[in-house]
Amino acid sequence: MKRYSRELTVGGALVLLMISLAIFAPNFFDTQPMISRLASQMPALILALGVALVIITRQIDVSIGSQFGMCAVIAGTAAAAGVPMPLAMLCALVAGALMGAANGWLVAGLGLPSIVVTLATMVIWQEVLRLWQKGLLLSLPDGVQWFGMSQGTGQAMVIGSTLLILVLMAWAMKNLSSGRRIYATGSDAEAARLAGLAPKATTFWVFLLMGVLAGVGAALNLVQSPQIQPNSGEGLELKAIAAAVVGGIAITGGRGTLWGVLLGMMLLANVNPALTHFHQPPYWEKAIQGLVILLAVAADGIRIKKQKHLK
């Protein structure tokens, strides 16, 4: 039970928030708006799952929002040029994989600090997007939104595919040797190397997977609107990292579950709507996300000090 204390705490906070909304803002639970809110958060959840793996390996990736924006614009440009939707979405995944591989090579191959590398690539992709789109919206052809289906069916596909990815990733982290390598790399990279687990290769593939997931998130975001904004990924890195750390992913690496990330995202995703229903300014959302990250890191620091004291 103690192992999952963070997840249980976040789950309890989420339940309290839902009870408060049920009492003071019952229209928050109207079916269609609630489903729309849930579908709109699925791309961010995909990013949070990816960045959770990065953090578990004791790294960080703050370029994921820029990668998301690049993948969205690339897929949108392909779709607008008449490329079939499945191929346009594949373009997003390939672009994400290439950007993730670049981060992975710089971090794992050259041994550069991940915060420095991903800050640099974040700025690079932001500037590429700015020069490419010049702030203009990219209109998508008919048949792209909701996969060419009804809104309800499209939303169900977005939510269902995201939850399927979550289940598969959570299972792999628990049951496959690749998942155990990720935890081992974050716990003690040198011990993992001596055990023959190739921590540098693990780090590279985790960054590459992060890029692929940015492409998946961008593709799922693409189908939810008739237009693509070049800055569609702006601020998503903060939200994804906050969801991961508040959901129990230790910022020091080697610890946490993807189910906790789901709880963390559900809690944070309801902050903005809750502020609106409680008639509070919505710009408090980012401040709350930053506070959540700070509290989670502080909690990890206190836990580590207690462990050292016990030793």
C-alpha positions, 0 to 999 in steps of 0.5 A: 500500500505504501508503494502506491501512496502517491497514486492513492493520494492523487486519487483521493484528491480527484474524488474530492474535486469531483464531489465538490463539483457535483455539489456546487456545479452539477452541470459539470457532469452533463454528458456531451460536454464531459465527453468532449473535455475527456477527448480533448485531454487524450493527446496530453495524456499520450504526451504524459505517458511518454514523458513519464518513461523519460523521467523514470530513466532519470532524464527530462524532455521539455521539447515535447510541446514543440515536437507535438506542434511540428507533428501536427503541422506536418500531418495537417500539411500532408492531409491538406495536400490530399494525402490519405488520412492514415498516411498523414498520421503516419507522417506525424509518427515518423516526424516525431520518431526523428525528433525523438531520435535526435534528442536520444542521440544527443543525450545517450550518444554524446552524453549531453544533459537532457535539460540542455538538449531538449531546451535547445530543440524546443526553441529550434522546433518553435522557430521552425514552426514560426517561420514555416506557418507565420502564425497562420491557421492550417485548414484541413479538408473535409473528412479529417475531423473525427476520422470522417465519422460522427462526433460521438464515434470519433470521440469514442475512437480517440478515447478508446485508442488512448486508453488502449495505448495506456493499457499496453504500455502499463502492461509492458512496463510491468511484464516485459524486460524492456520495462524493467530495463527502463526502471533499472536505468533510472534507479542506477545506470551504472549498476544497469550497465554492469548487469548488461542492460545497456542503459545508453541504448535504453535512454535512446529508445525511450527518447525515440518512443517519446517522439513517436508518442508526440506524433500519436498525440498530434494525430489524435489532436488533428482529428478534433478540429477543422483547423490546426494552430501552429502553437497547438503544443504550446504549454503541453510540456508543463502539463504532461510533466506535471501529470507525470510527477503528481501521478507518482513518477519520481523526478529522481528516476526509477519509480512510478506507474503509468496508472498514476500518470492517468490519475495525475492527468485527470486531476490536472485536466479538471482544474481549468473547467473547475475554475470556470465553474467556480467563477475563478480566472482560468489563468490560474491553471498554469500557476497551479500546474507549476505548484503541483510540480514543486510540491511533487518534487518536494515530496520526493526530496522528503522521501529520499531524506527519510530513506537516507535517515533510516539507513 
